[in-house]
Amino acid sequence: MSLKGKNIGIAITGSFCTYEKTFTQMESLVRQGASVRTIFSNSAASLDSRFGSSDKFLKLATDITGYPPILTIPDAEPIGPKSMLDLLIIAPCTGNTLSKLANGISDTPVPVSYTHLRAHETRHDL
């Protein structure tokens, strides 16, 4: 299956130890022709860890995708209504984020992206 022309969102949460694998896969998607947009949770966008600084990861996401990351709820809200994505990947998905998704809590850009995409789900062509 070709990814050329597909719009893929990668939502990044605070499981910092897995970022290397996440960014490697992001690079692969871009190489395969996908247009990739990143959405960072509040923690992922603001916390530094022994694996790197948030500024470094935000810059890396921009460098790989060519787009600035989505960092706020208002910036994430158009994802569903504007059909911005064909696919949303939450990687890494922390237990905290999974709990929010399961319970309908939309208090950061990542669960907002998911709930708005699901609410406006119209395409199944991947």
C-alpha positions in Angstrom: 0.0 0.0 0.0 1.3 3.4 -0.9 1.4 6.1 1.7 1.9 8.9 -0.9 -0.6 11.6 -0.3 -1.9 10.2 3.0 -2.2 12.6 6.0 -1.0 10.9 9.1 -1.0 12.4 12.6 1.4 11.2 15.2 0.4 12.1 18.7 3.3 12.0 21.1 2.8 11.6 24.8 5.2 11.5 27.8 6.8 8.0 27.5 10.2 9.6 26.7 12.2 6.4 26.6 10.4 5.3 23.4 10.9 8.6 21.5 13.9 7.3 19.5 11.7 4.5 18.0 8.8 6.9 17.4 10.9 9.4 15.5 12.5 6.7 13.5 9.0 5.5 12.4 8.0 9.1 11.7 11.0 9.5 9.3 10.0 6.3 7.6 6.5 7.5 7.0 7.8 10.7 5.5 10.2 8.8 3.2 7.3 6.7 2.0 5.4 9.9 0.9 3.1 10.5 3.8 2.3 14.0 5.0 2.9 13.8 8.8 1.7 16.2 11.4 2.7 15.8 15.1 0.5 16.5 18.1 2.3 16.7 21.5 0.6 16.2 24.8 1.3 19.0 27.4 3.9 16.8 29.2 5.7 15.8 26.0 5.8 19.5 24.9 7.1 20.9 28.1 9.1 18.3 30.2 12.8 17.5 29.8 14.0 14.0 30.7 17.3 12.1 30.7 16.4 11.2 27.1 16.4 14.8 25.9 14.8 18.2 26.2 11.3 19.0 25.0 12.8 21.8 22.8 15.0 19.2 21.1 12.0 16.9 20.4 9.8 19.7 19.2 12.5 20.8 16.8 13.1 17.3 15.6 9.4 16.8 14.9 9.4 20.0 12.8 12.6 19.1 11.0 11.3 15.6 10.1 7.8 16.6 9.0 8.2 20.2 7.8 5.3 21.3 10.0 5.4 22.8 13.5 3.8 20.5 16.1 0.3 21.0 17.3 0.7 22.0 21.0 -2.7 23.4 22.1 -6.3 22.3 22.3 -7.5 25.1 20.0 -4.9 24.1 17.4 -6.0 20.4 17.7 -9.8 21.1 17.5 -9.9 21.5 13.6 -8.4 18.0 13.0 -11.8 16.2 12.8 -14.0 18.9 11.3 -11.5 19.8 8.6 -10.7 16.1 7.9 -7.0 16.9 8.3 -5.9 13.3 8.9 -6.5 9.9 7.3 -4.9 8.2 10.3 -3.9 9.1 13.8 -1.2 7.1 15.6 -0.7 7.7 19.3 2.9 6.6 19.9 3.9 6.3 22.5 0.6 6.0 24.3 1.0 6.3 28.0 -1.3 4.7 30.5 -2.5 8.2 31.4 -3.4 9.0 27.8 -5.1 5.6 27.4 -7.2 6.2 30.5 -8.2 9.6 29.2 -9.3 8.1 25.8 -11.2 5.4 27.5 -13.1 7.8 29.8 -13.6 10.6 27.3 -11.4 13.1 29.0 -10.1 15.7 26.5 -7.8 18.0 28.5 -4.7 18.0 26.3 -4.1 18.2 22.5 -3.7 14.4 22.1 -7.1 13.2 23.4 -8.8 16.2 21.7 -7.3 15.1 18.4 -8.6 11.6 18.9 -12.1 12.6 20.0 -12.5 15.2 17.2 -11.2 12.7 14.6 -13.6 10.0 15.8 -16.5 12.5 16.0 -16.0 13.4 12.3 -15.0 10.0 11.0 -16.0 9.8 7.4 -13.1 8.2 5.6 -12.1 4.5 5.6 -10.0 4.4 2.5 -6.6 3.5 4.1 
